[in-house]
Amino acid sequence: MSNGQEQARTFEASLEALEQIVRQLEDGDLPLEKSLELFEQGIRLSRECQERLSQAERRIEILLRDNQGRPVTAAFKEPPSDANNRANEE
């Protein structure tokens, strides 16, 4: 398994754990101390996920540089939908 796959799985696992914490906190049936403990865990997981996303963004920016080191950007163009294709064919 490559390091990128390991990090992706770790990110996914962290995100799933964060979602579970949010569901538990939203239920509101926990004692205050347990709620605070879960909140602290959630904050840590949120920060870890954000850092992983930032690292991925930096890697993508590096990969998308031109031969002079300048970032290459382009507007995102969505592929045409089936409805648009049918309207254009008529």
Contacts in CASP RR format, 6 or more apart in sequence:
PFRMAT RR
TARGET T0000
AUTHOR 0000-0000-0000
METHOD contacts of the structure
MODEL  1
MSNGQEQARTFEASLEALEQIVRQLEDGDLPLEKSLELFEQGIRLSRECQ
ERLSQAERRIEILLRDNQGRPVTAAFKEPPSDANNRANEE
7 52 0 8 1.000
10 52 0 8 1.000
11 49 0 8 1.000
11 52 0 8 1.000
11 53 0 8 1.000
14 45 0 8 1.000
14 48 0 8 1.000
14 49 0 8 1.000
14 52 0 8 1.000
15 45 0 8 1.000
15 49 0 8 1.000
17 41 0 8 1.000
17 42 0 8 1.000
17 45 0 8 1.000
18 42 0 8 1.000
18 45 0 8 1.000
18 46 0 8 1.000
18 49 0 8 1.000
21 38 0 8 1.000
21 39 0 8 1.000
21 41 0 8 1.000
21 42 0 8 1.000
21 45 0 8 1.000
22 42 0 8 1.000
24 30 0 8 1.000
24 38 0 8 1.000
25 35 0 8 1.000
25 38 0 8 1.000
25 39 0 8 1.000
28 35 0 8 1.000
30 38 0 8 1.000
61 71 0 8 1.000
64 71 0 8 1.000
64 72 0 8 1.000
64 73 0 8 1.000
65 71 0 8 1.000
65 72 0 8 1.000
66 72 0 8 1.000
80 88 0 8 1.000
END
